[in-house]
């Protein structure tokens, strides 16, 4: 399912413009946000036994991960 | 179905996205099969860790006055052995099976919430690493896997009248358990929604495979049982760090509150650990007996009954604390009652095998071993429901024997039955049959050498959790025997990992359906494609793949369900 016209076949390969292709992938899209959120939660809880600042870092990262997760294109 | 935009620049090397690299593919995956494999790998990694801890325990106790471990290290090792085996081996491994198998069994293309699924896995991994990192700090949890108050306390009165743990040991336990609880809730929600909403057309509740049934019951148990553990852990953290006194008797708190909160999670937890294994056995036995399962409805609904009853028995762990007689009578009765649905399952399994064309392949050996070993553990449990007997053996090796017959003879045998059964689907390769048989017999002998004599040792009065014992109490020979059995189990597990390694490298190709099985997971390639099924199957009976292979004698032509 090409979104653009095919480039001229006479052009050498390295000068041919990039082509955007949409591929139907049957199944869910991969995402790094679950990993990021899990890591953020662990950091926040480590803060409980180490330092309040670490809790803060973990919470900020967790909020960022939740927002990233929510806004991710599916 | 996801749509991805990929920029193609012919002739110019496109920079690969993170999820196209090998590591990134696993790091970012939301595919239930990959997540299932990661759960299982993680579970088996921690199985090795927990097994090494068990061998350390048994080495210390092999002879009287053992000096392999100090008292403090011994406390940490036996605590982490329990925590690791329960929370980091059995639960993740069973979740891994559920992840890989359940969507395939019900004809779905993935779990309902794939990213939540991935999140649950990563939390388990990090929680496991977090808990075990406590060894680096010399502060591994040391209060036993149930972490009783006031042992878990950190109070100003510490060292005077109050027994407590001033170091970070218990904080590691509490935070690790909180993390694992988050993961379990995420996973359970996912299983419930997946099973209730994503079954293939025609797969009614009464046609669901029994492993799917038991996974669903387990998921509900987790959802209802975990809040009390989470609450207890949070209250304990408040006690330790913010000066509250929920569990401190000298300040008006109640240490028994911990036990009630813990065991109202802890006993359902026992069924959380065993019900999926029941489900695996219920899949393996009919295939290797060449018969449909006997008493499907009874097996399914006895699982539900066990689930309900498991919430009514928690205080049988607390008979010795001085409960009122009416409470003892209630919990003794409910504990005895739970033996009924459990026995219903065992009778139905035996009836499934009876009269069948039994094939003693390794999955079947482990399934039969499961029934025998679990039966011993279950009968021990019924004995422990008798209050006066419980008084005599509370906190002795009799209890250690009981729980290991249930969790090792039961759950671990079930896991190996399931693993040998489904490994061909997961990897496309067969595990070596002969090495599997060697492993089975070593494990069967090892389990009984190790754990059967613990009954006697318990009756002779050996308390659990002591780090050494004098040589004149008549316990020496039995302890040595148990250590020999434990090492035999260690060898069996090494045989398993050797089998796994050589089978993955050069195992016999399995084909799509090596066991001539009945359920939908076999109606796709081994390993399955990313989307599981090219066409979502339609189900007309409890054995849909059997129907497809045998259209003339399909179940739906005669069955009424």
Contacts between the chains, C-beta under 8 A, distances in Angstrom:
chain1	res1	chain2	res2	distance
A	7	B	10	8.0
A	12	B	11	7.3
A	13	B	10	5.7
A	13	B	11	2.2
A	13	B	12	7.1
A	14	B	11	5.2
A	14	B	12	5.7
A	16	B	9	7.0
A	16	B	10	5.5
A	16	B	11	6.0
A	16	B	12	7.8
A	17	B	9	7.5
A	18	B	7	5.1
A	18	B	8	6.8
A	18	B	9	4.0
A	18	B	12	7.6
A	19	B	7	7.1
A	19	B	8	4.6
A	19	B	9	6.9
A	19	B	10	7.2
A	20	B	5	5.7
A	20	B	6	7.5
A	20	B	7	5.3
A	20	B	8	7.5
A	21	B	5	7.2
A	21	B	6	5.2
A	21	B	7	7.5
A	21	B	8	5.3
A	22	B	3	5.6
A	22	B	4	7.2
A	22	B	5	5.4
A	22	B	6	7.7
A	23	B	3	7.3
A	23	B	4	5.2
A	23	B	5	7.8
A	23	B	6	5.6
A	24	B	1	6.0
A	24	B	3	6.0
A	25	B	1	6.9
A	25	B	2	4.9
A	25	B	3	7.2
A	25	B	4	5.6
A	25	B	530	7.6
A	26	B	1	5.3
A	26	B	109	6.8
A	26	B	530	6.7
A	26	B	531	3.7
A	27	B	1	7.3
A	27	B	2	6.7
A	27	B	31	6.3
A	27	B	109	6.3
A	27	B	110	5.9
A	27	B	530	5.0
A	27	B	531	5.3
A	28	B	2	6.1
A	28	B	30	4.3
A	28	B	31	7.1
A	28	B	110	5.6
A	28	B	114	3.7
A	28	B	115	7.2
A	29	B	2	3.8
A	29	B	4	6.7
A	29	B	30	6.9
A	30	B	19	4.2
A	30	B	25	7.4
A	30	B	28	4.0
A	30	B	29	5.6
A	30	B	30	5.7
A	30	B	31	8.0
A	31	B	28	5.8
A	31	B	30	6.0
A	31	B	115	5.3
A	31	B	118	7.1
A	32	B	18	6.9
A	32	B	19	7.9
A	32	B	27	6.6
A	32	B	28	4.8
A	33	B	115	6.8
A	34	B	30	7.4
A	34	B	115	5.0
A	34	B	116	7.4
A	34	B	117	8.0
A	34	B	118	3.8
A	34	B	119	3.7
A	34	B	121	7.9
A	34	B	122	5.9
A	35	B	27	5.9
A	35	B	28	7.0
A	35	B	118	7.1
A	35	B	119	8.0
A	35	B	122	5.0
A	37	B	119	5.9
A	37	B	122	8.0
A	38	B	119	5.7
A	38	B	122	3.5
A	38	B	123	4.5
A	38	B	125	7.8
A	38	B	126	5.6
A	39	B	122	7.2
A	39	B	126	6.5
A	41	B	123	6.6
A	41	B	126	7.8
A	41	B	179	6.8
A	41	B	182	6.9
A	42	B	123	7.7
A	42	B	126	4.3
A	42	B	127	7.2
A	42	B	130	5.9
A	42	B	179	6.6
A	45	B	130	7.6
A	45	B	175	4.6
A	45	B	178	6.7
A	45	B	179	6.3
A	46	B	130	7.1
A	46	B	175	7.6
A	48	B	171	7.0
A	48	B	175	6.1
A	48	B	237	7.0
A	48	B	241	7.3
A	49	B	168	5.4
A	49	B	171	4.5
A	49	B	172	7.5
A	49	B	175	6.8
A	69	B	115	6.9
A	74	B	2	6.6
